[in-house]
Amino acid sequence: MIAPSEPRRPHGWQAPRASQGRRKHSAALEQLEDRVLAGERILEQEAFFLHEHADLLTLGRMADGVRQRLHPGNRVTYIVDRNINPTNVCVTDCGFCAFYRSPGHKEAYVLSRDEIYRKVQETVDLGGQQLLMQGGHHPQLLSDWWCELISDLKQRFNINCHALSAPELDHFSVMEKRPLEEIIADLIEAGMGSLPGAGAEILVERVRKLIAPKKTSTNRWLEVHQRTHEAGLRSSATMMYGNLETPAERIKHLIRLRDLQDTTGGFTAFATWNTQPHGVPEEHLYPEKTTPAVYLRVQALARIVLDNFENIQTSYVTQGTKLAQVSLHYGANDFGGTMIEENVVSAADCFNLESIQRLEAQIHGAGFSPRQRNSWYGLVDPQEGEPSGPACREEAANHRAAPTEWANTSNSL
């Protein structure tokens, strides 16, 4: 096997051809495929070997086999939700983000409470199950502001606040000089139901120091999610690839998520997408946007590596619905959200939102049956009759995690 230590190749990497894989590495690939389809865990170096030497059809076949084992039948879930960004003010200055504005910028905003109410009411009227609410690292709008907003929405509407991100929670802790556990407890008391996986980018310090030097470290991102899981709240996980990472660092990211899931069991799902470099502040630093084939490769590998994650979510908002249809045969079992509104990736000229009817038609067109879900992957679809699975954060709570002391070792990650 090849060890995951090759030099960085952001521009020159070439995907292996099917004929090359069969000719040079057929025995090793067949052995790995047999193990994966039997439900065995593969090692980090074996995942890297697949990234470098397995052709796309082989990866797709393996990932689809894992999906079928974990989700027998042909159901694909989705959620009716809306992305609300109460503010675009951020002091983290990530070079890949076209959405944020610095404090005092003429395009900086903070939504009024009435405007947020209007957006939420529209979502509820459409049968919405979830509000994905994130802002930036605003220097004044800290945890008390968010707790008040979430509590207010919880009292007015029957919808889950899937809110904030690990870097935002860390920002609150630093600015307020309060322990992270207190921040999480206050948000739970206010009514927050789950934590999105945003801000992970690539969980390797070499990459983070290049693309987001002011943002939460790898170690801290993982710690925030562990503390969240310990408090009984579920979260999702993500990866934004295709910036300055190597293939080995993509695999390292997945392994770190898998290790934490082994400890806590608190992640509900994983989603990945490629960097959208058009129009971002540091566009000149980034390679060209990766191809659809690379997206399918990375998602398939995620399904293979993340054997302890129940759900893999496709990203039609960044990839478009046609590629998302294909990705359902490359390991994904969830189509994500209707995203009645989306502001972040659309700021980089990536805008693919769909109506509920159109989204269901896309799932049908790929050969699957669509089913609506909630934030915790409980089914709430009329076709299912009575709802099934977790209906609220309390039913979904996972207390498997034992408190862990986190060493200050972010530089080594």
Helices and strands as residue ranges (DSSP letters): H 18-37, H 44-53, H 56-70, E 75-79, E 81-84, H 113-125, E 130-133, H 143-156, E 160-163, H 166-176, H 180-190, H 205-211, H 218-230, E 235-241, H 247-264, E 267-274, G 283-285, H 292-305, E 311-313, H 316-319, H 321-327, E 334-337, G 345-348, H 356-365, E 369-372, G 382-384, H 393-396, G 410-412
